Amino acid sequence: MTIKLTRRAALGAAAALPFASAAAPVLAAGSTANANSTVAKSFQLGDFTVTTLLDGTAARDDAREIFGGDAPEEEFLKVSEENFISPDKTQFYFTPTLINTGSELVLFDTGLGQGGIQAALADAGVTPDQIDVVVITHMHPDHIGGMTTNDAPTFPNARYITAAAEYDFWAAQDAGNRVGDLVAAKVTPLVEKMTFVKDGGEVASGITAMAAYGHTPGHTVYHLESNGQRLILTADLANHYVWSFAHPEWAIRFDMDKAAATDSRRNVLGLLAADKVPMIGYHMPFPAAGFVENRGEGFRFVPVSYQMMG
C-alpha cells in the first residue's frame, strides 16, 4: 500500500492531534474519582494472558468534525441516533495491552505519559521493570507518551519494536512538528534498543505484525495466536466503536492518508468479521475488546462480555 504524505500533510496531521500535550483534557487512570476503579482487565487466549490497561479517558465535543468529516449530516445523525449516542460528543479511551506469553511480558503502546500506565500495570500486578518487550504500533503522542518518565526509560529492562517506516518518517520531521519533537524526546534516545519489524515479521512466538498503513505511515496492527485461538490488536485502525465501523469510508481527522486508512479498515475489519476473530482496539470503550460483524456496507463492533474469560 502506498502512503502519500507531504511535509505539509505531516504538519497538518500533527496540529490536528488533540492529545499531543499534557494540557489535553485527560483524566489519568490512576487519578480517577474512585480510587478502587478497575484499570486492568485480563482475558485468556490459549496459553497467552491478554490484559487491557486503561491509561486514561477524555471527552470531546466535536465528534462529527473528528469522525464524519465527509459524511452527509443526515446520515451521521441517523447512525448516531440508531446507536443511542450523541452526534456531538464522544469519549476517547486510551488502552495499551499487555501480553503474557508465558516466557515474556510484551506491552503494546505506552499511553499518554501522565501516570496512567503505571497505575494500570499495578492493578495487573506488574511493575514497569518487569516488561520485557515494548511494541509501538505507531508514534502518535498517546502511544509513546509513557515511554519515558522524568527523562528516564519507564521500562528500563525492555527492548523495543516498531515499524521502520513509522520511525523514519517522524524522525525526519523538522523541529516544531509536535509528533516529530516528541519522537525525538521519547523514542530516539532508546533507538539502540529498538528492532524494526516489517509486515509479517514476528515480535515473539505467536505474535505477528500486520501492516495497516494510512492512520500514519507505518501504523501496524498485530495478530496473536496461541493454541489455535486468535486475536488482533487493531491499534488506531478504527477510532470509534460506532462511526468508524458503520462507515469505514468516513474520513477521520487523525488519519494522515485517508484513502489508505479506509482501505486498511475495510481489509482488517473484513478479516475479523469473516473469521470471527476477536479484536482489541486502542480507543474502544474499556476493556476495549470485542468482535466484528458485517452490517450492510459496513460493520458493527460487538463488545466482549464473558466469551474470553479464563
C-alpha positions in Angstrom: 0.0 0.0 0.0 1.4 3.4 -1.0 1.3 6.2 1.5 1.3 9.7 0.0 2.3 12.2 2.6 3.9 15.6 2.1 5.7 17.6 4.7 2.6 19.9 4.9 0.4 16.9 5.5 2.6 15.8 8.4 2.5 19.2 9.9 -1.3 19.4 9.5 -1.9 16.0 11.0 0.3 16.8 14.0 -1.5 20.1 14.5 -4.9 18.2 14.5 -3.9 15.8 17.2 -5.9 16.5 20.4 -3.7 14.6 22.8 -0.2 15.8 21.9 0.5 17.7 25.1 0.0 17.4 28.8 -2.6 20.1 28.6 -5.1 17.8 26.9 -8.3 17.2 28.8 -7.3 13.8 30.1 -8.2 12.1 33.3 -5.3 9.7 34.0 -6.5 6.3 35.1 -4.5 6.5 38.3 -6.4 9.6 39.5 -10.0 8.7 38.9 -12.5 9.8 41.4 -12.9 6.2 42.5 -9.5 5.0 43.7 -10.8 1.4 43.5 -11.7 1.6 39.8 -10.5 -1.4 37.7 -8.0 -0.2 35.2 -6.8 -3.6 34.1 -8.8 -6.4 32.6 -7.5 -9.9 31.7 -8.6 -12.4 29.1 -7.3 -15.8 28.3 -6.2 -16.5 24.7 -4.9 -20.1 24.5 -1.7 -20.0 26.6 -1.5 -16.2 26.5 -2.9 -13.9 29.2 -4.1 -10.7 27.5 -4.6 -7.7 29.8 -6.0 -4.4 28.6 -4.8 -1.4 30.6 -6.8 1.8 30.9 -4.3 4.6 30.7 -6.9 7.4 30.7 -10.0 8.7 29.1 -11.2 12.1 27.7 -14.4 13.7 26.5 -14.7 15.7 23.3 -17.5 18.0 22.0 -16.6 17.9 18.2 -17.5 14.3 17.4 -18.8 15.0 13.8 -15.8 17.0 12.9 -13.5 14.2 14.1 -15.3 11.1 12.8 -17.6 12.3 10.0 -15.5 14.8 8.0 -17.1 13.8 4.7 -20.3 12.3 6.0 -23.7 13.7 5.0 -25.0 15.4 8.1 -28.3 13.5 8.0 -26.6 10.1 7.7 -24.2 11.0 10.6 -27.2 12.0 12.7 -29.1 8.8 11.7 -26.2 6.4 12.6 -25.8 8.2 15.9 -29.4 8.1 16.8 -29.7 4.4 15.9 -26.8 3.6 18.3 -28.1 5.8 21.2 -25.1 8.2 21.1 -24.9 12.0 20.7 -23.7 13.2 17.3 -21.8 16.0 19.0 -20.0 14.4 21.9 -17.6 11.5 22.1 -15.5 9.7 24.7 -11.9 8.6 24.0 -10.3 5.7 25.8 -6.5 5.0 25.8 -5.8 1.3 26.2 -2.4 -0.2 26.0 -2.4 -4.0 26.0 -0.1 -6.4 27.9 0.5 -9.9 26.7 2.0 -12.6 29.0 3.2 -15.2 26.6 4.4 -17.5 29.4 8.0 -16.5 28.7 7.8 -12.7 28.2 5.7 -9.8 29.1 5.0 -7.8 25.9 3.5 -4.3 26.2 1.8 -2.7 23.2 1.9 1.1 23.4 2.7 3.2 26.5 -0.1 5.7 26.8 -0.1 9.4 27.4 2.7 9.6 29.9 0.6 11.0 32.7 1.0 8.1 35.1 -1.9 6.0 33.9 0.2 3.2 32.5 2.0 2.7 35.8 -1.4 2.6 37.7 -2.9 0.2 35.3 0.1 -2.1 35.4 0.0 -2.0 39.2 -3.7 -3.1 39.0 -2.5 -6.0 36.9 0.2 -6.9 39.5 3.1 -5.9 37.2 5.9 -3.3 37.7 7.4 -1.4 34.8 10.8 -3.1 35.3 9.2 -6.5 34.6 8.3 -5.6 31.0 10.5 -7.5 28.5 9.3 -6.0 25.2 7.5 -2.7 24.3 5.9 -2.7 20.9 4.9 0.7 19.5 2.0 0.4 16.9 2.6 4.0 15.7 4.1 7.2 17.2 1.2 9.5 17.9 1.6 11.1 21.4 -1.0 9.0 23.1 1.0 5.8 22.2 4.6 6.9 23.0 4.0 9.4 25.8 4.7 6.8 28.5 8.0 5.6 27.1 9.9 7.8 29.4 9.2 9.2 32.9 11.2 12.2 34.1 13.5 11.7 31.1 14.4 8.1 32.1 13.0 5.0 30.4 9.8 3.9 32.1 10.5 0.3 31.2 14.3 0.1 31.9 14.7 -3.6 31.1 12.7 -3.7 27.9 13.7 -4.0 24.3 11.6 -2.1 21.8 9.9 -2.9 18.5 8.2 -0.7 15.9 7.9 -0.3 12.1 10.9 1.3 10.3 8.5 3.3 8.1 7.0 4.8 11.2 10.2 5.8 13.0 11.9 7.0 9.8 9.0 9.3 8.9 8.7 11.1 12.3 12.5 11.2 12.9 12.9 13.1 9.6 10.5 15.9 10.6 11.8 19.4 11.2 11.9 20.8 14.7 8.5 22.3 15.6 6.5 19.3 14.4 4.7 18.2 17.6 4.9 14.5 16.9 8.4 14.7 15.5 9.6 16.6 18.6 8.1 14.0 20.9 9.6 11.2 18.9 13.0 12.9 19.3 12.5 13.2 23.0 10.8 9.8 23.8 11.9 7.3 21.1 15.2 8.4 19.6 17.1 8.0 23.0 16.0 4.3 23.0 16.7 3.6 19.4 19.8 1.5 20.1 17.5 -1.0 22.0 14.9 -1.0 19.1 14.2 -3.6 16.5 12.3 -2.7 13.3 9.7 -5.1 12.2 8.2 -5.5 8.7 4.8 -6.7 7.6 4.6 -10.4 8.6 7.5 -10.1 11.0 7.4 -11.8 14.3 7.5 -10.0 17.6 7.5 -13.2 19.7 6.3 -16.7 19.1 2.6 -16.3 18.2 2.7 -12.5 17.7 2.9 -11.2 14.1 3.0 -7.7 12.6 0.3 -6.8 10.0 0.8 -3.5 8.0 -2.3 -1.3 8.3 -1.0 2.0 6.9 -2.9 5.2 6.5 -3.5 6.4 10.0 0.2 7.0 10.0 2.9 5.9 7.5 3.9 2.8 9.5 0.7 2.1 11.5 0.9 -1.6 12.3 -1.6 -4.0 13.9 -0.7 -7.3 15.5 -2.1 -10.8 15.1 -1.9 -13.1 18.1 -2.3 -16.8 18.0 -2.0 -19.3 20.8 -3.3 -22.9 21.0 -5.4 -22.3 17.9 -7.1 -19.1 19.4 -6.6 -15.8 17.6 -6.9 -12.1 18.3 -5.9 -8.9 16.5 -4.7 -5.8 18.3 -6.1 -3.1 15.9 -4.4 -0.1 17.5 -5.9 3.0 15.8 -7.3 1.2 12.8 -10.8 2.4 13.8 -11.0 5.2 16.4 -14.7 5.0 17.3 -16.8 1.9 18.0 -19.8 3.1 16.0 -19.0 5.6 13.3 -15.7 4.1 12.2 -17.3 0.6 11.9 -20.6 1.6 10.4 -18.9 3.7 7.7 -15.2 2.8 7.3 -15.1 5.3 4.4 -15.9 8.3 6.6 -12.8 10.5 7.0 -11.3 10.5 10.5 -9.4 13.7 11.3 -6.3 11.9 12.6 -5.8 9.7 9.6 -2.9 11.1 7.6 -3.7 9.2 4.4 -7.4 8.9 4.4 -7.8 6.7 1.4 -5.2 4.2 2.7 -6.7 4.3 6.2 -10.1 3.4 4.7 -8.6 0.5 2.8 -6.9 -0.8 5.9 -10.1 -0.5 7.9 -12.1 -2.4 5.4 -9.4 -5.1 5.0 -8.8 -5.8 8.7 -12.4 -5.4 9.8 -13.5 -7.7 6.9 -11.0 -10.3 8.1 -12.2 -10.1 11.7 -15.8 -10.4 10.6 -15.2 -13.3 8.2 -13.0 -15.3 10.5 -14.9 -14.4 13.7 -11.7 -13.3 15.4 -11.9 -11.0 18.4 -10.1 -7.7 18.5 -8.8 -5.1 20.9 -8.9 -1.5 19.8 -6.8 1.2 21.5 -9.7 3.6 21.6 -12.6 1.2 22.1 -14.7 1.6 25.3 -12.8 -0.2 28.1 -12.0 -3.1 28.3 -11.6 -2.4 24.6 -12.2 -6.0 23.4 -14.9 -7.2 21.1 -16.0 -8.9 17.9 -16.8 -7.5 14.4 -19.9 -8.4 12.3 -20.8 -7.4 8.8 -23.7 -4.9 8.7 -24.9 -3.5 5.4 -22.0 -1.9 3.6 -20.1 -1.5 6.9 -19.5 -3.3 10.2 -20.7 -3.4 13.8 -18.5 -3.7 16.9 -19.8 -6.2 19.4 -18.2 -5.7 22.9 -16.9 -8.7 24.6 -18.9 -9.9 27.7 -17.7 -13.2 29.1 -16.6 -15.1 26.0 -12.9 -14.8 26.7 -12.9 -15.2 30.5 -10.2 -17.7 31.7 
